[in-house]
Amino acid sequence: MNPSRRAWILLNLARGGMPADPGEIDPREILSGDSRRLRALGLESGTVERLVALRARGEPLLEQERAAAAGTRILIPGDEEFPRSLLDHPHRPPVLYLRGAPLQDPPRAAIVGARAASRAMERFSARLGKACAKAGVAVVSGLARGIDAAAHVGCLEGEGFPIGVLGTGIDVAYPRETRKLHAAVEANGSLLSTFPLGAQPKPFHFPRRNRIVAALAERVVVVQATEDSGSISTARAALDTGTEVCAVPGSPDDPLARGTNSLLRDGAAPILEPADLLDALVGVGVCPRQEHSTRTRKHIDRDGRIRLQIGSTPMTAQEISRVTGLALPEVLERLICMEADGKVERLPGRLFLRREPRV
């Protein structure tokens, strides 16, 4: 194991997976510095004591061996599988535990919300997850019960790519009733944690988890949340780094809608149907996967119908849907791909204009 990997695993173990930006610290200081020197680097006394004890027992190598035996990769910045979106992020972890496939490239949408969600909002969350899957958008969530779990169920039903970020060790399924969902996410997507193996759920873990969820997404959608919930902390983490936040409105009398309604009041984009989320993702690389030639031919036919209707006068997606007879989500899906291919141009006001090929 190279010195950098050993040093960052050791630091992460000493900090219990909590934020510990290695910054400009020389890995050799972590691996060989005495207590006085480690404190001079800015590490807290408790962290220094744990670090020295863990170092003496050779814990970094043991943690690496335990992870490998459990089918887990431990990533540090610089590894090929380490998410690029986290490299220069203020919440970049020194270590990530990964199970399943490498993270799907952007676009990614985080869908989060209340654990004690209403059945109606759970169904809507599943619809959002399924729409993202069909459009090739990975779905990120914290795998909590309620909205998070429903979003991943929908993503899996749509044969999409789920990304679950845990507030526990990657080998700890919490809550227990989500064990099967954890396994399905691992089998079909990526399971991530910043916490050491075996780490149990603690209240201060989840704000850390929420910041990673926000950091991985191009858009954060809050479906249902109280004003002081973890979902709102995820939204704030996104806003702090310039990531757009969307929210599903609810009744002013519903305590579970106060957080989302507050986000809307402060400028979050409203999501009234899955097409709104796909529309919000136009311009960040959304394009449905085209795995089969028959499906590709259908897309070509639909693209032709859409381009035939868009002339010199810009049109909205709703207008295109009406004149072509295609469903609005389908129109948005195709417009996204056509924009990426340079066949249409998006104008202010969510208008679309046909672009003619250069001669």
N, C-alpha and C positions, 0 to 999 in steps of 0.2 A: 504494500500500500504506500503510495507516494506521500510525502510530508504534508502537502496541502490537504489531501483527503483526510488523513489521520487527524490533522489539527482541527478542521472544521467539524468533523464528527465528534471529537472530544469536546469542543466548545459547545456544540449543540446538546450533548449529553449533560454537560455541567449546567447549562441554562434550562434544561428540561424542555427543549423545543421552543422556548420563548424567544422574542426578538433579540438578536445578538449580531449586529452588523460587524463583520470582521474588518471592514474598512481597509486601512493601510497596515493592519497588524501583520507582522512577519510570522508565518506559521511556525517558524523555529522557536519563537518566543513562547508560543502556546505549548510546544512540545518539550521545551527544556528550561524555560524561565522559572526562577524561584518565586515564592509567594510575593516578595516585595516587588519584584519586577512585573509580575502579572497585575498587581494592584496599580502600579504606575501606568499600565496600559489602559486604565479606566475600568477594569473589571471589578465588580462588587466583591466584598470580602467573602460572602457565602459562596459565590461562584468560584472564587479562587480556591477555597477549601475543597469544594467538590471536584474541581478540575484536577487538583494535585492528587487526590485520592483515586479518581478514575484513571488517571495517567499511570499511577503506580501499579494498578491492576491490569493494565493493558486493555481497557474497555473498548477503545475504538476498533481494534482488530476483532474482538469478540462480538461487538455489535454488527460489524460487517459480515462475520461468519453466520450469525443468527439470521440476519436479513437474507443472505444468499440461500440458506436452508429453507426459508419460508417463501421463496420466490419473489423477493423484494429487492429492488435496486435502490441504492443510496446515491443520490446525485448531489454534486456540488457545482457552483457556477464554473462554466468552462466545459462541462460534460456536454456531449452532443444532445442528450435527451433533456437537459435542463431547459425549462421554458424560456424562450428568448424574451418574452414580454416581462419576465421578472428580473432580467439581468441588470437593468438600470433603474429598477423600480425602488422607491423609498422603503417598501416593505419586503424587499428581497430577503429570503431566508438563506442562511449559510448552508443548509442541508435540506433536501427533499427526499422523502421516501416515496417510491413509485411502484405500483403493481399494475399489471395489464399492459396495454399498448402505450407507446410514446404518445404524448399529447397530440391531438389533431391540430394542425395549423389553424390560425384564425380563418374565418370569424368564429367567435364564441360568444354566447349569450348566457349570462347568469340569471337564473330564475329562482327567486327566494321569497319566503313569506312565513306566515304564522304556522306554528306547530299544531295549534288547536284550530285549524282552519275549518271553514264551512265546507260542506260537501260540494256546493255549487262552485266555490273557488278552487277546490281541489280538481274538479273536472275541467275548469278553465285552464288551470296550470298544466294539466295533462295535454290539453289541446295546444297550448303554446309549445310544450316540449315536442309534440309530434310534428307541428308545423316547422319548427326549427330543423328537426331531423330530415324532413322531406326536402328542405332547402339547403341541406349540407352544412348547417350551423351546429357546432358542438354545444351541448347544454351543460353548464357548470352549476353545481349547487353544493350545499353543505350536507346533503343526505340526511337532514333532520326529518322527522315525521311531518306529515301535513303537506304544505305547498312544495317544499324541496323534493320530497319523495315522489309526489305526483308528477312533477316536471320530468323526473328521470324515468318514471313509468311510461309517460307519453313518448319520451325520446326513444326508449327501447321499443315501444310498439311501432314507431315510425322507422325502425332499423337505423337509428342515428348513433351518434358518438357521445356517450355520457361521460362527464368528468366529475367525480366526487371528491370533495376536499373535506378531510376529517378533522375534528377537534380532539381526537384521541390518537393513540398509536395506530398504525395502519392495520395491525393485526387485531384490533379491538372493534367489534361491531357495536355501535351505540346509536340509537337505542336498540335493544335486543330484537325487536320485531322487524328491524330493517336488515337482518342478516342476509336473507335471500336477495334483497335488492343490492346490498354490497357486493355479493357474489356476481350478480348479473352485470353490474357496472364494471367490475374488474374483468369479466369475460368479454365484454363488448366495447370497453372504453378504457379509461384511466382512473385509478384510485390514488389519491395523494394525501400526504400528511407531512407536517414539519416536526412532528413529535416522535420521540424515540419509541422503539418497539415496546409494547406493553403499557404505554402511558394511558391512564384511566381518564375519564371525562372530569374536568374541573372547570368551574365557572370562568376562570380567567383564560382558559384555552380558546374559548369560542370567539372572542373579539379578534384574536390572532387568525383563527380559521377564516373569519369573515373578510379580513383584509386580503387574504390570499385569493378567496373567491372573486372579490372585486378586481384584483390585479390581473386575473387571467382572462377577463371578459372585455369585449368591445362595447357591450351594452349590459346594464344591470336592470332587470325588471323585478319590481316588488309587487307581488300580487295581493297580499293581505298582511297588515302589520299594525301593531299598536305603536304609539309614538316613541316609546323607549325600548323597542324590541331590538333583537340582534339583526333583523333584516334592515332596519333603519341604520344601524351601524355599518352594515355592508354598503348601503347607499351613500352614506357620508364618506366612507373610505373611497368609493368610486369618484365622488365629486371632488374630493381633495386632490385627486390626480388627473382630473379632466375627463373622466369617463362619463358618457351620457347615461342618465338614469331615466327609466320609464316606470310608470305606475298604473295600476288598475284601480279606477275609482270605485268607491262604495258609498253606502248610505251614511250621511252625517251622524246618524243615531247609532251606528255600529262601531263599538270600540275598536274592532279589528280593522276598521277602515280609516281610523284617525291618522295613522302614520302615513298611509298611502295618499290620503287626501291632502295632508300637509305637504308632501312632496310635490303633488300637482299644483298646489297653491304657489309653491316656490319655483315652479318652472319645469318640473319633470314632464316628459312627453306622455300623453295619455295612451293607454292600450285598451281599446274597446273590443278588439278581435285579433286573432293571430296575424292577420294581414298587416295590422298596424306595426307589429314588431318587425316583420319582414321589411316593411317600408322604411322603418327607422334604421335598418341595417344596410340599406342601399348605399353603396359607396365604400363599404368596408370589406368587400370581397365575397359577398354571399353569392353562391351559385350552386344550384342543385347538382348532385352527383349524377353522371350520365354513364351508367354501367352497362346498359344493353343497347344494341343498335336499334331495336324497335322503339325503345323509349326515346332515343336520340332523334329518330325520324319524326316522332310525334312532336318533339320540341321544335324541330325545323319547320314543320307545318304550322304550328301555333305562332312561331316567330314571324312567319310570312303573313299570317292573318293580322297580327298586331302592326307590323310595319306598313301593311297596305292601308291601314286606317290612319296612321300618323303621317301627316303631310307637313306643310310649311307652318301650320298652326299648332302650337303646343297643346297637349291634352293631358289631363290627369289620368291616373290609373283607373279611377272610377268610371270616367268617360270611355276609356278604352274597353273596360269590361262590358259596359252597356252596349257598345256598338258591335263588339266581336261576339258577344254571347258567352265569353269565357268567364269563369269564376274569378272574383277579384284576387284571392290568394294566388291563383295560377298566373294571372296577368302580372302581378308584382314579382313573382318568382322568375318569369321569363324576362321582364324588364331589367331585373338585376343582372342576369346573365348577358343580355344584349348590351347593357351599358358597359359591362366588363369587356365585351368583344368589340366595342366601338361602334355598334350598330344604332344605338340611340344615345341621346344626350339628356342628362337631367338638368333642369333649370330651376331657379328659385320658385318657391310655391308648390313644390312637388309636381311640376309639369315635365312632360317628356316630349322630345323632338327627335324626329328621324334624322340620322346622319347618313349622308350619301357617301359611298365609297370613293376614295381618291382615284382619279384616272392617271 
